[in-house]
Amino acid sequence: MILWLNGTFGAGKTTTAKELTARLPESRLFDTEQVGYMLWHVLGKPRDFQDFPPWRGLVVETARQVLDYVGGTLVVTQTVLNEEYWREIRTGLTEAGIPVRHYLLHTDHDTLVHRIETDTDPESAGARQWRLDHLADYGRALPWLRREATTIDTTTIPPSRVAELVLTELEMEPQSP
Protein backbone atom coordinates (compact mmCIF):
# COMPACT_ATOMS: atom_id res chain seq x y z
CA MET A 1 0.00 0.00 0.00
CA ILE A 2 1.03 3.59 -0.54
CA LEU A 3 0.05 6.48 1.69
CA TRP A 4 0.62 9.52 -0.51
CA LEU A 5 0.84 12.80 1.40
CA ASN A 6 0.24 15.64 -1.03
CA GLY A 7 -0.01 19.36 -0.38
CA THR A 8 2.16 22.37 -0.78
CA PHE A 9 5.41 23.15 0.97
CA GLY A 10 4.88 23.89 4.65
CA ALA A 11 1.73 21.82 5.06
CA GLY A 12 3.52 19.29 7.30
CA LYS A 13 4.03 16.34 4.94
CA THR A 14 7.57 15.40 5.99
CA THR A 15 6.96 15.67 9.72
CA THR A 16 3.66 13.80 9.41
CA ALA A 17 5.39 11.06 7.39
CA LYS A 18 7.95 10.59 10.16
CA GLU A 19 5.09 10.24 12.66
CA LEU A 20 3.33 7.73 10.40
CA THR A 21 6.38 5.54 9.79
CA ALA A 22 7.07 5.49 13.53
CA ARG A 23 3.52 4.27 14.24
CA LEU A 24 2.76 2.06 11.26
CA PRO A 25 4.47 -1.35 11.36
CA GLU A 26 6.45 -2.31 8.25
CA SER A 27 6.23 1.17 6.76
CA ARG A 28 8.99 3.06 5.02
CA LEU A 29 9.43 6.56 3.70
CA PHE A 30 9.76 6.60 -0.10
CA ASP A 31 11.29 9.88 -1.21
CA THR A 32 10.26 10.16 -4.86
CA GLU A 33 12.38 13.29 -5.22
CA GLN A 34 15.41 10.99 -5.19
CA VAL A 35 14.12 9.50 -8.45
CA GLY A 36 14.06 13.04 -9.88
CA TYR A 37 17.59 13.78 -8.67
CA MET A 38 18.80 10.60 -10.33
CA LEU A 39 17.28 11.70 -13.64
CA TRP A 40 18.97 15.12 -13.49
CA HIS A 41 22.30 13.41 -14.10
CA VAL A 42 20.97 11.90 -17.31
CA LEU A 43 18.40 14.38 -18.59
CA GLY A 44 19.50 17.73 -17.15
CA LYS A 45 17.68 20.03 -14.76
CA PRO A 46 14.18 21.05 -15.86
CA ARG A 47 11.95 23.59 -14.13
CA ASP A 48 10.46 20.59 -12.30
CA PHE A 49 11.64 16.97 -12.57
CA GLN A 50 7.99 15.88 -12.52
CA ASP A 51 7.87 17.17 -16.10
CA PHE A 52 10.04 14.22 -17.11
CA PRO A 53 7.75 11.33 -18.21
CA PRO A 54 10.43 8.88 -16.99
CA TRP A 55 10.09 10.31 -13.48
CA ARG A 56 6.43 9.37 -13.29
CA GLY A 57 7.03 5.89 -14.69
CA LEU A 58 10.03 5.27 -12.46
CA VAL A 59 8.12 6.34 -9.35
CA VAL A 60 5.52 3.68 -10.15
CA GLU A 61 8.07 0.99 -11.02
CA THR A 62 10.31 1.74 -8.04
CA ALA A 63 7.35 1.60 -5.66
CA ARG A 64 6.22 -1.69 -7.21
CA GLN A 65 9.66 -3.25 -6.94
CA VAL A 66 10.24 -2.06 -3.38
CA LEU A 67 6.86 -3.33 -2.23
CA ASP A 68 7.41 -6.65 -4.03
CA TYR A 69 10.72 -6.97 -2.21
CA VAL A 70 9.84 -5.83 1.33
CA GLY A 71 6.05 -5.54 1.45
CA GLY A 72 4.42 -3.25 3.96
CA THR A 73 3.50 0.35 3.30
CA LEU A 74 5.35 3.14 1.54
CA VAL A 75 4.72 6.64 2.79
CA VAL A 76 5.31 9.20 0.04
CA THR A 77 5.65 12.92 0.73
CA GLN A 78 5.44 14.45 -2.70
CA THR A 79 3.69 17.58 -3.84
CA VAL A 80 2.02 16.81 -7.17
CA LEU A 81 0.10 19.81 -8.46
CA ASN A 82 -0.39 18.68 -12.05
CA GLU A 83 -3.59 16.64 -12.26
CA GLU A 84 -2.47 14.81 -15.41
CA TYR A 85 0.75 13.73 -13.70
CA TRP A 86 -1.17 12.55 -10.63
CA ARG A 87 -3.57 10.51 -12.76
CA GLU A 88 -0.65 8.92 -14.61
CA ILE A 89 1.02 7.90 -11.35
CA ARG A 90 -2.23 6.76 -9.73
CA THR A 91 -3.21 4.70 -12.80
CA GLY A 92 0.23 3.09 -12.92
CA LEU A 93 0.10 2.16 -9.25
CA THR A 94 -3.45 0.82 -9.58
CA GLU A 95 -2.50 -1.24 -12.63
CA ALA A 96 0.42 -2.63 -10.62
CA GLY A 97 -2.07 -3.75 -7.97
CA ILE A 98 -0.87 -1.26 -5.36
CA PRO A 99 -3.59 0.30 -3.21
CA VAL A 100 -3.10 4.06 -2.89
CA ARG A 101 -4.50 6.27 -0.17
CA HIS A 102 -4.13 9.90 -1.19
CA TYR A 103 -4.17 12.59 1.50
CA LEU A 104 -4.07 16.32 0.98
CA LEU A 105 -2.48 18.11 3.91
CA HIS A 106 -3.90 21.60 3.60
CA THR A 107 -3.06 24.78 5.45
CA ASP A 108 -4.37 28.29 4.90
CA HIS A 109 -2.25 30.68 2.84
CA ASP A 110 -1.07 32.93 5.69
CA THR A 111 0.04 29.96 7.78
CA LEU A 112 1.91 28.48 4.80
CA VAL A 113 3.76 31.73 4.19
CA HIS A 114 4.65 31.97 7.88
CA ARG A 115 5.89 28.35 8.01
CA ILE A 116 7.98 28.75 4.86
CA GLU A 117 9.50 32.05 5.94
CA THR A 118 10.38 30.81 9.44
CA ASP A 119 11.70 27.36 8.47
CA THR A 120 15.26 27.24 9.79
CA ASP A 121 16.32 23.96 8.19
CA PRO A 122 19.30 24.87 5.96
CA GLU A 123 17.93 22.92 2.99
CA SER A 124 14.51 24.53 3.39
CA ALA A 125 15.94 28.03 3.74
CA GLY A 126 17.69 27.63 0.39
CA ALA A 127 14.39 26.76 -1.29
CA ARG A 128 12.36 29.46 0.49
CA GLN A 129 11.68 31.68 -2.53
CA TRP A 130 10.96 28.70 -4.79
CA ARG A 131 8.39 27.45 -2.28
CA LEU A 132 6.76 30.85 -1.94
CA ASP A 133 6.66 31.18 -5.74
CA HIS A 134 4.71 27.91 -5.99
CA LEU A 135 1.89 28.83 -3.64
CA ALA A 136 -0.15 30.17 -6.57
CA ASP A 137 0.27 26.82 -8.38
CA TYR A 138 -1.06 25.11 -5.27
CA GLY A 139 -4.06 27.43 -5.19
CA ARG A 140 -4.88 26.57 -8.81
CA ALA A 141 -4.55 22.83 -8.10
CA LEU A 142 -6.64 22.89 -4.94
CA PRO A 143 -10.01 22.10 -6.60
CA TRP A 144 -8.84 18.85 -8.20
CA LEU A 145 -6.74 17.92 -5.16
CA ARG A 146 -9.83 18.19 -2.95
CA ARG A 147 -11.71 15.88 -5.35
CA GLU A 148 -8.91 13.32 -5.53
CA ALA A 149 -7.70 13.17 -1.94
CA THR A 150 -8.90 13.03 1.63
CA THR A 151 -8.24 16.54 2.93
CA ILE A 152 -6.81 17.12 6.38
CA ASP A 153 -6.51 20.73 7.53
CA THR A 154 -3.14 21.06 9.27
CA THR A 155 -3.47 24.76 10.09
CA THR A 156 -4.00 24.36 13.83
CA ILE A 157 -3.03 20.78 14.60
CA PRO A 158 0.42 19.26 15.11
CA PRO A 159 1.81 16.54 12.81
CA SER A 160 1.28 13.92 15.52
CA ARG A 161 -2.47 14.60 15.39
CA VAL A 162 -2.42 14.64 11.57
CA ALA A 163 -0.82 11.19 11.66
CA GLU A 164 -3.55 9.99 14.05
CA LEU A 165 -6.22 11.28 11.66
CA VAL A 166 -4.61 9.51 8.70
CA LEU A 167 -4.37 6.24 10.62
CA THR A 168 -7.96 6.52 11.85
CA GLU A 169 -9.23 7.26 8.35
CA LEU A 170 -7.14 4.42 6.97
CA GLU A 171 -8.73 1.94 9.40
CA MET A 172 -12.20 2.99 8.28
CA GLU A 173 -11.48 2.99 4.52
CA PRO A 174 -12.21 -0.13 2.44
CA GLN A 175 -8.96 -1.81 1.36
CA SER A 176 -9.18 -2.11 -2.43
CA PRO A 177 -6.63 -1.10 -5.10
N, C-alpha and C positions, 0 to 999 in steps of 0.2 A: 504494500500500500504506500501511497505517497500523500503526505500532508503538505500541500503547497500553500505557503504563507505569502500572499501578494499584498501590495499596498505601496505607497510611496516611501521615500527615504524619511526616516524619523518616526514611522508609525509603530515601531517596536518589533519588527520581524525577527531580527537577529537575537535579541534578548529573549523573546518568547520562544524561539526555536531551542535555545539552550535550556530553558525551563522544560520544554516538551521532551527533549531527548533525555533529560535527567529523570523524568517521571514515567516515560513510556518504555517498557522493556523491549529490548532488541531494536531500538531505533537509532538512526544515525543521521547526522547532518550531511546533506548532499549540496555542496556549493556549486551550482551550475555556472557561476561566473568563472570558475577554474577552466571549464570547457571553453569559454570565450577567450580567456587568456592564452590557452594552448593554440587556438586558431590564429591569434594575432601573429604568432611567429611564422605562420604559413601564408596567411591571407592579408596581412597588414592590419592597421588600426582604422576601423570605420568610425563613424559617429557613435554607433552602438553595435556591439558584437551580435546582438539579437537580430540585426539585419542580415547576418550571414545565414542562408538556408542550412548549411552544415551544422551550425550551432544548434538549431532546433532539432534536427535529426539526431545529432550526437547526444543531446540531453536525454532524448527518449531511449536511445540504444544503451547509453551508459547506465541509466536507471534500471533498465531491463536486465542488463548483465549483472549489475551489483545485486539486485534483488534475487536473481537466479542463484547467485553465488552465496549470499549470506542470509537472504530472507529478511523478515522483519518489516520495518517501516523506514522510509526515507523522509526526512523533513527538509523541505526546500524553502529557502528564503530568497525568492527572486521576484523583483518587480517586473511584471510584464504588462505593458500599457497598450500594446498593439493587439487588438482583438483577433485579427487574422493569425498572428503568431501564437496566441494562446490556444486557439482552436486547433492549429496544426499540432502543437505539443499534446494537448488533451486527447485528440483523435489518435495520435501515435501511441500514447500510453494506454488508452482504452483498447486499441487493436492488439497491443502486446499483452492484454489481460491484466493490466495493473490498475487496481482501483485508485481513484484520485479524489481526495477531499480538498476542495479549494476554499481557502479562507481569505477574506479581504480584511486586513487590519487597517482601520480608517481612523483618522484623527482630523480635527478641524484645522483649517488653514493657519490660523494664528499660532496654534500649538505646534504645528509642524515647523513653521518658520522659527519659533523659539527653540525647539529641540535641535534643529539643524545648526542654528547660529551659536548655540551654547555647547555643542558636542566637542569635547576636548580630546577625543581619540585622535592621535596624529594622522592616521589614514583618513578619518572622516573630515578632519579640518582641511585637508588638501583637496577634498571633493566638495567642499561647502558650496561654492558658487554653482557648480554643476548641478548639485541637488536642488538648490533654490531655483535654478533655471528650468528644472523639470516639473515644478509644481503645477504649471499650467497644463502640461501634458497629462498629468494625473487627473486634474479637474475635467479634462475632455474625456478621459477614459472611464470616469466614475460611473456613468449610466450603465455601460455594459458590464463593468466589474460587479456592480450590485446585482445584476441579473445572473451572472455566472458563478458567484461565490457567496458563501455565508459571510455576512458582514459582522465584524465585531468592532465596536467603537472603543478605541484605546485612549481616548482623550483624557479620561480621569481615572483610569484603572492601571495598576502596575502589571508588568509582564507576567508575574506569577498568577494573577487572576485571569489574564487573557489565556494563559495555558490551561487553567482549570476550565474555562468556558469552552475551549476547543475540545478538550478531553470529554467533557460532559456531552457536548453536541455530537461528538464522534460515537459515543456509547449509544446514543438514541437514533443515529442514522442507520438506515438499512445498508448492509455490506454487499454491494454489487458493483461490478466494474463500471 
